[in-house]
Amino acid sequence: MSFKITIQSSGQTFVADENETILEAALRQGMGLPYGCRNGACGSCKGQLVSGKIAYNDVPLTGLTEQDSNSGLVLFCQAMPASDIIIKARQISAAGDLPLRKLPCRVIRIVKLNHDVLQLYLKLPSTERLQFLAGQYIDILMQDGKHRSFSLANAPHDDEFLELHIRHYEGGLFSKFAFNHMQEKTLLRIEGPLGTFFLNEESDSPIIMVAGGTGFAPVKSMIEHARHKQLQRQIHFYWGARSAEDLYLHDLACAWSDEISGFNYIPVLSDTQNANHWKGRTGLVHEAVLADFADLSGHEVYTCGPPPMVNAVRETFIKRGLAEEFIYSDSFEFAPRK
């Protein structure tokens, strides 16, 4: 049995097959809806159920609060239609225009950037290129059927290789393989492009970027894309890390400050006990932004990294006048996004 889904604002319709989520059906039929993790954790895909019925599988819905549910909001990445439905959702036409593809690739180069971050360069077949937007991610398809998601660190114009930043963490199946067993020429299979975290090129508002750890990767893609497009926008980039070593491409970010007009780089270390020789900012990265900006209205914010940091940005920046619609985020969950 299939059900018709209507997007209220545009009147566009698409069909969900049995046991297919709203988001899966939308992506399959080229409808651009916002999403991030695709596992119910981040809340990026929240939208209004105007009419009809939906059902969820027995999965944790950490991205949906009780207040959200009482307001009629649902998570499109987990909600399955149980009747014809009408939804209210923000459409992402640019992302919807890009085809979702599964492609083979080969590891061409492995660079150890510090003690727990690898830089991987992947090469697609000579006849293929992956079209994506600056800030999007790909899934690596593992042999056991599981997916592992990583942001693309290269800009869309620089697509000879796909660049990933892989952080090693306890229990990470792919990161363990990457650090201990992966070699150049290793064959992988990927799916992408994925995600609605990408640079809004229609705006001329000043930008604040807030990254934690390897949240640097999609920020790097956005900054290099903005530079390539010669976008005349002020960009303040705050990169939070525990130690100076964790700022694994610090010199590159410093070079951007010298080479890009209107670009400002502010690294922030949270491990103050071991920052004796550090002359820069310390503390939590979102608090550094709040210390610098008494009023965030009129800005756009792009934030990417650990969920506590992303959540803190959302909660505190809105109180400083930032419109929620101008917060673009990608919350790095240490779990498959699908």
N, C-alpha and C positions, 0 to 999 in steps of 0.2 A: 504494500500500500504506500502511496506517495501523497504528500501534502503540499499545497501551494503556500508560498511565503510572499507577502507583499510588503515592500518598503514604503511606509506611509508618505514620506516627504516627496519621493520621486514617482511613486506609482509603479515602479519596476517590480516585476515578479520573477520568482524562480521556484524550482521544485526540489523538495527534499525526499530522498528515497527512504524506505523503512530503515530505522536504526541509524540514520545519518544526522549529524548535528547541523544546526543552522549554519555554522561557519563552514563546515565541510561542503555543504551543498552550495553555499555562496562562492567559495573558491573554485569548486568544480565547474561552475557556470560563469566564471569571470566577473563576479560581483565583488567589488572592493569594500570589505568591512574591516574595521580596526581589530587587531588582535596582536598578542605578544607571545605568551608562553604556550598556549593551546592545551594546557593541562588544568585549567581552573584556578590557577594560583595568583596570577598577576592582576586580573580585573580589567585589562585593556580592552576586552571585547564586550564589556557591559553595554546593554541597550534596553530599551523599553519594550515590553510585551503589551501591545495596545489591545489586541483581542485574540481569542483562541487559547489553546492549551499546549503546554510543553511538558516534557518529562526529562529527568536526569538519570544517568546511571549512578551506581553507588560509588561515587568518587568524592574526595574532599573538595569543597568549593570555597577555598580560603580567600579567593578574590571577590567574594560576594558577602557583604555584611547583612545582618538581620534587617537593618534599616533599608538597605538596597532592595531586599526581597519585599519588604512591606510597601515600597514605592513602585513595585511592578518591574524592577530591573531583573534581567536574567543574563547569564553568561552564554553568549552565542557559541563558544567553543565546546560547551558541554550540553546545552539544551537541545533536545530533539523534539520536533513538532509532534503533537498527538492529535492535531486537527489542522485545518487550514488556519493560518495565523497572519496577523498584521504586526509588524514591528516598527519601531522608531529607532533609526540608526544613522550614524554619520558614515557617509560613503567615501571611500578613498579611490577615486577614479584612476589616479596614476598607478597605484599598486595593482588595481584590478586589470589594468591593461597589460601587465607582464605575465607571460605564461609560467606556470609551475612545472618544473621539469625534473626528471631523474636522469643523472648523467654519471658516467664513470670518470675518474680522474686519477692522476698519479702524483705521488709526493715527489717534488723536484728538489726541494731544499728544506733543511731543518736547521734552525738557528736557536741556540739556547740563550735567551735574553737575560735571564737571571736564574736563581736557584729553583724557581718553580713556574717559570713561563717559557713556553716554546713558541717560536714563530715558524709556522708552516707555510710553504708555498706549494699550491696544488696546480697541476696542469691538466686542462681538459683535452679531449681529442682535438687534433689540428683543425678539424672542420667545425668545431663548436666554440661558442662563447656564451657565458651566462649574463643575460641582461638583468640588472638589478638597480635599485635605488640606494643612494648613499645612506648607510645605517641599517640596512636589512641583514638578515642572517641566512645561513644554510643549515640543513640537517645532514649529518653524516649517518648513513644507513649501515648499521652493524649487522653481522652475520646472523645474530640471534633474533633479528627483526626489530630490535630497539633502535631508537633515534637519539643522537646527541647533537645539540644545537650550538653553533658558534657564529658570532658576528663576523661579517666580512670587514677586514681592515683596509683593504685597498679601495680606491675610488673607482666609480663605474667606468671612467674613461681609461683607466690603467688596468685593463682586464686580461692581459696576457696570462697572468697567474692569479689565482685566488689566494689571498693572504689571511691566515687565521692566527689568533693568539690563544694558545692552549695553556690553561693554568692547571697544575697538578693539585689535586685535592684528595683527601682520604675517601676511598670508596668509589672514586671516579673510574669507571671501567675503561672508557676511551683514553682518558688522560694517563692512566697507568700504562696502557698499551703504547701510547705515544712516547712517553718518557723512557720506557724500559725495552721496547721491542721494535718500534717503528724505524724503518730505514728509508733512505732515498730509493725511489722506484716502487715503493709500496703502492698497491692499487687500492683505491677506495671508491665508494659510490655515494653520491650526494643527491639531495633534493633541495630545490630552491628556485627563485628567491622567496623568502618568507619574512613576515613581519610588516607592521605599519609604522615602525620607528624609522623615519627618514626625514631629510631636510625639507622644510616648507620653502620652496623657492618663490612663492607668490607674494611673500611678505618682505617688507624692508625694515621691520622692527629689529632693534638690537637683540643679540642672542647671548644667553648664559648657558654654558654647557657644564654639567656636573657629572664626573665619572668617578667610579670607584674600581680600583684594580684593573682587570682586563676589560672593564667597561670603556677603557681607552680605545679599544679596537673600532667600534662603530663611530666614535667621535673622530678618530683619525680619518676614516672614510669621508665623513661629512666635511671636515676642515679641508682636506685635499681636494674634494669636489668643489667646495666654495671658492677655493683658490683658483682652480682650473677654469671655473665659470666667471671668474673675476667679479664675484658678487660684492657689492659695496655695502657691507653690513658690519657693524661693530660686533666682535665676538670676544666674550670673556670666558676662558676655559679654566675651570677648577678641577684639578685631579687629586683625589684623595687616596692615600696609601698608608700602610702602617710604618714603613721605613723608607729611607732614601733608595735602597736597593729595589724596592717594589715599584718605583717610578722607572720602569724598565726601558722606556724610550724618552727619558728626560731631555737628553740633548736634542732630539728631534723637535720636541715641543718648544724648547728654548729657541731653536732656529726659526720656527714659525713666528715667534715674537719679533725676530729681527727682519724677517722677509715679507710678512703679510701686514699690510696697512690696516690699522684698527683692531689688531689681534693682541690679546692680553692673556698671558699664561700665569696661573697661580697654583703652584703645587702645595698640598697641605698634608702634613704627617700627623697621624693620630697617636703613634707610640712615642709620647713625649719623653719617657724615661730613657730611651735610647737615641734621642735626637740631640745629643750634646754638641755636635759639630754642625748642626743644621741651623742655617741662618734665615730660613723661610718661615712660612706660616705653620702653626700647629693646631691640633684640635680636630673636631669633626668637620668634614668638608662643607656640609650644608650650612653650618654655623659661620664659616668663613664668608660665604655669600651673604648671609644675613647681616654680618658685621659691615659689609661693604655697601649694601643697598638697603636704605631705609624704606624705599618705595619701589616695588617690582612691577607696578602697572606699566603697560606699554612694552614689556619685554616678552620674548619667547624663551622657554626653558627646555633644554634637552638633557635628560638625565638617564644614566645607564650604569648598572652595577648591582651590588647586593640588594635584596629586597628591603632591609631596614633603612638603607640610605635613600632608596627611591621613595619609600613611604614617608620618610622624614621630610624630603624635599616637597612632596605633595602637600603634606599637612601644614608645614610652616610657611611655605612661599605664598600660598593662597591668603594667609593672614596678613601678608605684606602687600596685598593688592594685585597679585598675579591672577589673571583669569584662568580658571581650570582648563578651558579649552586650548590654552596656549602652553600647557605642560605636555611635552612629548616624552614618553618613557619606555624603557625596556628593562624589565626586572630579571636579573640573571638567577634563575632557579637551578639548583644543582640536581636536576632531574630531567628526563626527557620532556620536551615541550609538547609532544603529541602523544 
